[in-house]
Amino acid sequence: MTSVKESDLDNIKAELLKNVGKNIQHIREEKGLSQFDLITKMLGEFDVTNVSRIESGRNNPTLFTLYRIAKALGVSTSDLINFEDKTSLLKD
């Protein structure tokens, strides 16, 4: 395992959050849903500002939140986190 600087880890985390958020936004828009439409389909209570923060990569959603979003969008949780890692910062 290679040694990674804390700043690199922060950059990796930020990139992952942005990519997941973009996937959620893309799928939501592809289905013709607004952020408000999405939260009305989600299990339990959720605030539209949280969706906005997740889609912009400013919030780190829990696995349960990703599950709820996936169910509301009619996709699998893996669809939300499936993306090409174009800038792999960690190398074996």
Order of alpha helices (4+ residues) and beta strands (2+ residues): alpha-alpha-alpha-alpha-alpha
